[in-house]
Amino acid sequence: PTFAYELAVIIQDGVERMYRNNEQLLYYITVMNETYKMPAMPPGVEEGILRGLYRFKKSDKPGTKNRVNLFGSGAILNEVLRAQRILEDAYDLPVDVYSVTSYKELYRDAIDCERWNLLNPGEEEKTPYVAQALAGTQGVYVAASDYMKVLPASLARWMPGRFDFLGTDGFGRSSNRAGLRDFFEVDARYITLAALRALARDGHIKKSVVKDALADFGIDPNKANPHRD
């Protein structure tokens, strides 16, 4: 399973760094209460797991102008994969999916690069890993997370293009999983809607497509606002 492989890679890296390099490290594991079948880990993504980001599933569809790049973390990655299928099957769009294993690690690396560049003006500038991992990509960028929006928003400065993000801002709620994801607007429907809106905003599709999708998904634009209600 992907999670088991990712965890094993992280633990192995931590042990080597602590015992071989005498580094002082603290690891934490976030456990979520959703049971689902774990997919296999793609080959060659070990570095991405450790550094916070890797491409989990590349689209088979060609094209770059209307390309969509989706980012998911933890259990929400399943919703991102559902959104990928909707966008590709219903809207014929090429969609790549990325797994974000650590926004904190990506942000820390980016900030460290910025500091080094500031203090070493005569040297070749360092490029944050998030920028390296997404170099050469095109299209729109949308992230969905079980955490607050400020977490993915922390990377906006280093993204290749405008970055949209969904998160669970608001007060705690008690409901079933589907109800909570609908309330906080982070399920596959909202991820799809955010991607379509981003494409429409950039002039790649008509705004009417977004309006029709809102109706097709049964989303009430006057529903409770999770930020306030």
N, C-alpha and C positions, 0 to 999 in steps of 0.2 A: 504493500500500500504506500501511496505517496507520503502520507504523514509519517509512517514508520521510517521510511528511507530518509526523509528530511531530518527527522529527529536524530537518527543515527549519524548522519553527516555532521550535524551541528555538535553533537556530543563528542564525536571523534576529534573534530577541529578544536573544541574547547580543551579537551584533555591534552592534546599535543601542545597547544599554546601555553597552558598552565605549567606543564611539567618540563617541556623542552625549552621554552622561552622564559619561564619563570614570570609569566604574566598573572596579574590579579584580575580574575574574571568572575562575573556573576551572571548566571543564566536563569531565566524563568520560563515556565511552560504554561500557556493558556489552554485550558481544557473547555470545550464547548459541549453542550448537551444535545447534540443532534447526531443520530446514527445514520450513516450512509456508506455505501461501498466506495472505498478509496481507489482511485485510478492509479495506474502505474506511473512511476516517475519517468519523465522524458530523459533520454540519454544526454549526457554532457551538461547538466544543469547544476552540478554540485557547487560551483563558485557562486552562481546566482542565488542559490538557497542561503548560503552563508552571508552574502553581501546584501540580501534583501529583495531581489527581484529577478525573475526569469520568465521567458516566454513559455507558457504551458501548452498552448495549442495554436498552431499557425493555420490560417485559412488556406483552403485549397483554391479559393477563387482568386483570379488575377485582378490587377488594378490597384492604383494608389490614390486617385483623386477622391473617391468616396470611401476610402478605407476607414475602418473603425478599430480603435485599440481600446480594449476593455481590461480593467485591472480589478482583481478580487483578492480578498484575504479570508482565510479560514473557511467557515461554512458558507459564507456569502459567495465564494468562488462557484458553488453550484448554481446560484442564481445568475451569475455572470455567464456561465456556460449555457444556461437556458436562453439567456438574452442573445448569445451568439447564434444559437440555432434559429431563433425568431428572425433576427436581422438577416441571416443568410438565406433562410428558406422563404420567408414572406416578402422580403425587400430586396433580395438578390445582391446583398452587400458583402464585401470581403471583411471578415472580422478576425483579428488576432486577440488571443486571451493571454494575459500575464498574471502570474501569481506573485503577490507581494508578501514575502515572508516577514519583513520588518521595515515599516516606515521609519522607525526610530533609527535603525542602522543606516538607512539610505540618507536620512537627514543629517545624521552625525558625520557621515563621510563627506557629504556635500559641504557642510559648514567647515570641516577640517581643510578641505581643498580651498575654500574661499579664504580662510585665514592664512594658509601657506602662500597663496598667490598675493595676498596683501603684503606679507612680510618679506617676500622674495621677488621684488619687481624685476630683477635682472635675469631671472630663471624662466625656463619654459613653464607655462601655467599648467597646473594639474586640472584634470577634468573629473567631476564627480561620477561615481559609478552609474547612477541613474541616467546620466546623459550618455555615458558610454553604451549602456545596455540598449538605449533607444535610438542611438545614432543611425541615421539613414531611414528611420520610419517616417511615415507621412499619414495624414488624415486627421481624425479627431480623437481625443483622449478622454475617457470617462472611467472613473473609479467608483466602486461601491464597497462599503465597509460596515461592519457591525459597530465600529467606533464613531466618535464624533467627526464631523466633516473637517475640522481643523487638522486632523492627522494627515490625510492625503493632501490637504491644501498646503501643508508645509513644504511640499516638493514642487509646487507650481512654478517657482522661479527657474527650475532646471529642466522642465519638460520641453520637448521640441516644439510644442504648439500650445494653444489654449487648452486649459485643463479643467474639466468639469468633474464634480465629485458628489456622491451621495453618502449620507451617514445617518446615525441615529441620534441627532441632536434633539433634546427635549427631556421631558420628565419621564421617570420610570413608569412602565405600564405592566399590567398583568393580563395576558391573553394567550391564545395559542400562537405557534410560530408564524403561521400564515397571516394571522391578524396583526401581529406586531410588525411584520415586514411591510404589510400594506399601510399600517398607520405611519411608520417611519419612512415609507417611500423608498425602500431599498430592494424590492423584489425584482424579478426579471422584467416585469412590465415597465417599471420606472427606469430601469437601466436602459431598456430599449428606447423608451421615450426620450431619455436624456441624450442618447446617441443620435437619434433622429433630429432632435432640436439643434444639436451642435452642427449637424450637416446642413440643416436649413439655415441656420445663422450664418454659415460660411458660404451660402448660395449654391450648395451642391444638390439640394433637393427642394421641392416646393414646401412652403409652410403648411399647405393644406394636407400634406402627408402626415405631419405631426398632429394636426387637429383630428384627422380621421383615426389615427392610432389611439388617441386619447379616448375616443368613443368606442373603438374596437376592444380596447382593454377594460372597458367599464370603469374608468377612473373618473371620479367626480371632482371637477376642479374646485368645487366649494366644500370639499371635505375638511375635516378638522386639520388645523395646522399643527404638526408635531412640535414645532418650535415654541408654540404659544398655548395650545389647548390641552 
